[in-house]
Amino acid sequence: MIELLQKVLDAHGGLERWSRFTTLNATIVTGGELWGIKSVSQDTVPREMTVSLHQQRASVTPFGKPDWRTVFRADYISIETTQGEIVRERSNPREAFAGHVMDTPWDPLHRAYFSGYAMWTYLTTPFFMAMPGFSVNEITPWQEGQERWRGLRVEFAQDIASHSRYQDFYFDDDFLLRRHDYHVDVAGGFAAAQYVSDYVEAQGFRFPTRRRAYLRGADLQPMRERLMVSIDLSDFRLS
């Protein structure tokens, strides 16, 4: 394991402690421009996000109706009732995004799949980088004003769904994540720069409670007037 990744894992709570748990729950409130572009109804109702820590599984509730939730895996997405009755489902969900551009409308299963893989990525950062099949290398630091953030480029495992195969993560002097860059392949591949902040401690781990993903320009600078996705997180619980 490269030195920077080890320091990052330790700063966020440590890989050994992470291995003691299997599930993470958090409350999320989402917003931003992307949902309107995708013709998706969006509100500020808090939702319960659940992710598995050592395999790619996720669920959010409520979704669509008060007694509906999602079931996400890389190769499957469904919407079901809280009693387990399937409302809608789709196998090989990534294929359903073929030919999509930024303003292609999404149906509820598109939205559920996107939210599933995105929130799994965010909530398991940086620990997923130590999972089998991931490749991590240090890259040129990012200069953010007067601050210099060291970077890691991650090549995602082939069996893990995420925004794009290669993603960049930048860390401050405290080795906490500050910025996350990627291309949103399921929406025409637009580039995003996501800033994370306002850390809290929960059960020995450090989690950001504020995520803001901006459209990224060709100069790698965020376009602050184009807030694509906002996520506020709270009440982190590991079990």
FENBEL-V183521 format. One record per backbone hydrogen bond with DSSP energy under -0.5 kcal/mol. CO is the residue of the C=O (numbers start at 1). NH is the residue of the N-H. Records with the same first field share a line. If there is no record, write none. Layout:
# FENBEL-V183521
CO = NH / NH
This chain:
# FENBEL-V183521
2 = 6
3 = 7
4 = 8
5 = 9
6 = 10
7 = 11
8 = 12
9 = 13 / 14
10 = 13
12 = 206
14 = 18
15 = 19
17 = 20
18 = 21
22 = 53
23 = 239
24 = 51
25 = 237
26 = 49
27 = 234
28 = 47
29 = 232
31 = 230
33 = 37
34 = 38
35 = 40
36 = 39
38 = 106
47 = 28 / 49
48 = 61
49 = 26
50 = 59
51 = 24
55 = 57
57 = 52
58 = 72
59 = 50
60 = 70
61 = 48
63 = 65
65 = 63 / 68
67 = 82
68 = 62 / 63
69 = 80
71 = 78
72 = 58
73 = 76
75 = 92
76 = 73
77 = 90
78 = 71
79 = 87 / 88
80 = 69
81 = 84
85 = 81
88 = 79
90 = 77
92 = 95
93 = 96
94 = 97
95 = 98
97 = 100
101 = 104
107 = 111
108 = 112
109 = 113
110 = 114
111 = 115
112 = 116
113 = 117
114 = 118
115 = 119
116 = 120
117 = 121
118 = 122
119 = 123
120 = 124
121 = 125
122 = 125
124 = 127 / 128
126 = 129
127 = 130
128 = 131
131 = 134
135 = 155
137 = 153
139 = 151
142 = 144 / 149
143 = 145
144 = 147
147 = 144 / 149
148 = 150
149 = 142
150 = 171
151 = 139
152 = 154 / 169
153 = 137 / 155
154 = 156 / 167
155 = 135
157 = 160
163 = 185
165 = 156
167 = 154
168 = 181
169 = 152
170 = 178 / 179
171 = 150
172 = 175
176 = 172
178 = 196
179 = 170
180 = 194
181 = 168
182 = 192
183 = 185
184 = 187 / 189 / 190
185 = 188
187 = 190
190 = 184
191 = 216
192 = 182
193 = 195 / 214
194 = 180
195 = 212
197 = 209 / 210
198 = 209
200 = 207
202 = 205
205 = 202 / 207
207 = 200
209 = 233
210 = 197
211 = 231
212 = 195 / 214
213 = 228 / 229
214 = 193
215 = 223
217 = 220
221 = 217
222 = 224
223 = 226
225 = 227
226 = 215 / 228
227 = 33
228 = 34
229 = 213
230 = 31
231 = 211
232 = 29
234 = 27
237 = 25
